[in-house]
Amino acid sequence: MDTKKGQLYIGRESATDTPVLLKASSLTTHGVIFGMTGSGKTGLGVNMLEEALLSEIPTLILDPKGDMGNILLNFPESNPEDLEPWMDEAKARRKGKTVAELAAKESTDRREELASHDITPERIRKLRDKSEFKIYTPGSSIGVGINVLGSLKAPTLEWAVSAEIIRDEIEGLVSSILVLAGIDSDPVSGPEHILISMIVETWWRQGKDLDLATLVGQIPKPPFRKLGVFDLEQFFSEKQRMKLALQLNTLLASPSMASWLEGEPLDIESLIGGRGKTPCAIIYMAHLSETERQFVVTLILSKVVTWMRSRPGTGELGALVYMDEAFGYAPPTAEPPSKKPILTILKQARAFGVGLVLVTQNPIDIDYKAMSNAGTWIVGRLQTENDKRRILDGIRGGLPDLNARLSNLEKRQFLMYQAKKSTQTILHRRHSMCYRFGPFTRAQVTELMAPFKAVVSSGETKTSATPTAPAKAAPHIDESIDAPAAVAPSVAEGVEVAYMDHAAPWAADLGVDPTSTCLAPAAVVTVDLLYDDTPARLRHTESYEAVIFPLDGIIDVEDVVTVDHDDRDFVAEPPPGASYQLGNTKLQNKTFWRSLHADIKSYLVANQKIEIWKCPGLKLYSRVGESEEDFTARCRAAAEQLADTAMSKLKDRYARRIDRLQGQISAADTRVKELEADASARTQTEVMSGIGDLLGAFLKGRLGSTTLSKAATRRAASKKAKARLEVQEQKLTDKQQDLVDLEQDLEDALLNIQEEHGRLAENTETLEIGLEKTDIRVAEAKLVWVPVA
């Protein structure tokens, strides 16, 4: 039967005998397969894996029981000679046949069964030729070895954007190691877990790979002094750390541990990266104890989480992780280390095109949070009513006749429910293309994997295509001058000698390797500095600390690393097995150290300065360490004070003019009022007298020149009084306008003072103050041996 890529032919519909084609993309929402022993669930899982490989989908199989290796037994023609090596002699005797006769019978039956499911020899040959099957045996050399602990490889992800992802992998790694050692320590509150996790993070942040031996060696004296807000000693004492290291060292020293450190590196990209033939990596664990299986599953799935998050987003299935017999790895009422990566994959892997299929006998074996994240449920015959109820509860909405259908399932018959479609299908699984022999013996695994082991032993080991982040390069030491010496060289009298503690916080700044026993010389200096400037009235002292490395007699800018060191950064004794890189440094000569003093002074004169702020207009200087904002605020306050003084002087000058004008205005106002009264009185007299005289004379017939002259005189006097009033009113108006003009002048002068002094405060500039050699005193210069790669 031919299928399109991405269609998984897993069986035939029971009612119509039509092929059931499961879309590979539907497994990005994951799947669960349930069924009691003998229900055929393992065969269905094998079918799913075969179809994935035909669609060129890499597969990673976690195989606790050891029978998933059957997928390797692909015999296109199903000839008796192909099957005979896999016949069960006891079965042949029970049937009264020889092994050859049983193989012939199996061959005939198998060809008929394959043909009945439209599976041709060409289809089996295509599966065999397109796929690369490998059985990995962690902790054993029976198959392809896998080095799960030899190199704790640093992830290639960037910490800035992937810190949470990497920390999840660290949690899984540390949990696995502690489980293997029989140490119960919680990732959140267990001091053992927290300490080891921090050691791994410290190394991985520097892009450095670890191995278990180095990790154990770091525990008594880790490369940091604090955990959280507490000192390391207070959080987890050295005595307790040594006890933990001894526990892990016992594990490391065990002869059986050697097999965990041999073989291909544990790298998911190497296992299922998909180069060339489609990879099918089977992690065989039948030979391991439950604790060791928990260790392997947790470690591998934690690596899968990190690997999948490095993949681009996709809606297609790009890799399938299959776990047979998942009992105990994601239980509903416990928290084994494997549970977190399983739940993480189920919740997040869809976005990266990675599917997970869990297989177990009983639905109650798996946490409901895991089951609810599976989009495809395939259910075979179940053992108990409790198992059936769990399925009924899980398939929301209760599909019609679901209870009855589950109860009536036959052997190799399954109900498939897809949540996205809310549909159920009853199917019989198809016949597997591989010959399902049963669990492999150790000898059979060894025989099947012999070709791959021969390649490994010849040195042609498979390597990952994923580039690793390079560790920070250690400073180059010229080995052509002197090979490392086993004995430390003599040092000039009076020069203190110490060794860098590997936990010194500035070790990473030098790019050294804290784990190395090869030592190179460095000078650690403490220098007293005096910055003085007369105009600024500055006299500032400070202490300068630095490490000069490499120490080759000439101090370059790149050689001087400013650090804040203290006595805890140095120890008195060298590490065991120390060797010494000398180069051309003459440590025994006093002239070398005198030159170093002179060179560090010259270096500081040329490179060490402090900056302060200056306000030229106000002749103000900032204090050392004062921020620009604080200095500007101080300048504004000073400018305001000067402006207040200037405005006070201006006020005194304008006050006399204002007083004089106000006096003139008051006098003019008084005069206006007097003239208003006079003009009013004259007008009244003119009206009353004039009207009476003129009217009386006119009526009596006595109107003459005298009478008219008197009226004209009174009118003229009234007009003069009004004219004098108008003149005086204009004088009053003029004086009032003079006062207004004077106040405007005062306002303009005050604003000018404010603006001028405001500009003075805002006009600041930087001033560099350097050092003179007489301002520098080398308080201490000691030789410190630092570890280099």
Stockholm file with secondary structure:
# STOCKHOLM 1.0

chainA/1-789         MDTKKGQLYIGRESATDTPVLLKASSLTTHGVIFGMTGSGKTGLGVNMLEEALLSEIPTLILDPKGDMGNILLNFPESNPEDLEPWMDEAKARRKGKTVAELAAKESTDRREELASHDITPERIRKLRDKSEFKIYTPGSSIGVGINVLGSLKAPTLEWAVSAEIIRDEIEGLVSSILVLAGIDSDPVSGPEHILISMIVETWWRQGKDLDLATLVGQIPKPPFRKLGVFDLEQFFSEKQRMKLALQLNTLLASPSMASWLEGEPLDIESLIGGRGKTPCAIIYMAHLSETERQFVVTLILSKVVTWMRSRPGTGELGALVYMDEAFGYAPPTAEPPSKKPILTILKQARAFGVGLVLVTQNPIDIDYKAMSNAGTWIVGRLQTENDKRRILDGIRGGLPDLNARLSNLEKRQFLMYQAKKSTQTILHRRHSMCYRFGPFTRAQVTELMAPFKAVVSSGETKTSATPTAPAKAAPHIDESIDAPAAVAPSVAEGVEVAYMDHAAPWAADLGVDPTSTCLAPAAVVTVDLLYDDTPARLRHTESYEAVIFPLDGIIDVEDVVTVDHDDRDFVAEPPPGASYQLGNTKLQNKTFWRSLHADIKSYLVANQKIEIWKCPGLKLYSRVGESEEDFTARCRAAAEQLADTAMSKLKDRYARRIDRLQGQISAADTRVKELEADASARTQTEVMSGIGDLLGAFLKGRLGSTTLSKAATRRAASKKAKARLEVQEQKLTDKQQDLVDLEQDLEDALLNIQEEHGRLAENTETLEIGLEKTDIRVAEAKLVWVPVA
#=GR chainA/1-789 SS CCCCTTEEEEEEETTTCCEEEEEGGGGGGCEEEECCTTSSHHHHHHHHHHHHHHTTCCEEEEESSSCGGGGGCCCTTCCHHHHGGGCCHHHHHHTTCCHHHHHHHHHHHHHHHHHHTTCCHHHHHHHHHHEEEEEECTTCSSSBCEESSSCBCCCSSCHHHHHHHHHHHHHHHHHHHHHHTTCCCCTTTCHHHHHHHHHHHHHHHTTCCBCHHHHHHHSSSCSCSEETTEEHHHHSCHHHHHHHHHHHHHHHHSGGGGGGGCSEECCHHHHHCCCSSEEEEEEECTTSCHHHHHHHHHHHHHHHHHHHHTSCCEEEEEEEEEESSCTTTSCSSCCCTTHHHHHHHHHHGGGEEEEEEEEESCGGGSCHHHHHTCSEEEECCCSSHHHHHHHHHHSTTCCTTHHHHHHTCCTTEEEEEETTTTEEEEEEECCCSSCCCCSCCHHHHHHHHHHHHHHHHTTCCCCCSSCCCCCCCCCCCCTTTCCCBSSCCCCCTTCCEEEECTTCTTHHHHTCCTTCCEEEEEEEEEEEEEEEETTTTEEEEEEEEEEECSCSSSCCGGGEEECCCCGGGEESSCCTTCEECCTTCCTTCHHHHHHHHHHHHHHHHHHCCEEEEEETTTTEECCTTCCHHHHHHHHHHHHHHHHHHHHHHHHHHHHHHHHHHHHHHHHHHHHHHHHHHHHHHHHHHHHHHHHHHHHHHHHHTCCCHHHHHHHHHHHHHHHHHHHHHHHHHHHHHHHHHHHHHHHHHHHHHHHHHHHHHHHHHHCCEEEEECCCGGGEEEEEEEEEEEECC
#=GC SS_cons         CCCCTTEEEEEEETTTCCEEEEEGGGGGGCEEEECCTTSSHHHHHHHHHHHHHHTTCCEEEEESSSCGGGGGCCCTTCCHHHHGGGCCHHHHHHTTCCHHHHHHHHHHHHHHHHHHTTCCHHHHHHHHHHEEEEEECTTCSSSBCEESSSCBCCCSSCHHHHHHHHHHHHHHHHHHHHHHTTCCCCTTTCHHHHHHHHHHHHHHHTTCCBCHHHHHHHSSSCSCSEETTEEHHHHSCHHHHHHHHHHHHHHHHSGGGGGGGCSEECCHHHHHCCCSSEEEEEEECTTSCHHHHHHHHHHHHHHHHHHHHTSCCEEEEEEEEEESSCTTTSCSSCCCTTHHHHHHHHHHGGGEEEEEEEEESCGGGSCHHHHHTCSEEEECCCSSHHHHHHHHHHSTTCCTTHHHHHHTCCTTEEEEEETTTTEEEEEEECCCSSCCCCSCCHHHHHHHHHHHHHHHHTTCCCCCSSCCCCCCCCCCCCTTTCCCBSSCCCCCTTCCEEEECTTCTTHHHHTCCTTCCEEEEEEEEEEEEEEEETTTTEEEEEEEEEEECSCSSSCCGGGEEECCCCGGGEESSCCTTCEECCTTCCTTCHHHHHHHHHHHHHHHHHHCCEEEEEETTTTEECCTTCCHHHHHHHHHHHHHHHHHHHHHHHHHHHHHHHHHHHHHHHHHHHHHHHHHHHHHHHHHHHHHHHHHHHHHHHHHTCCCHHHHHHHHHHHHHHHHHHHHHHHHHHHHHHHHHHHHHHHHHHHHHHHHHHHHHHHHHHCCEEEEECCCGGGEEEEEEEEEEEECC
//
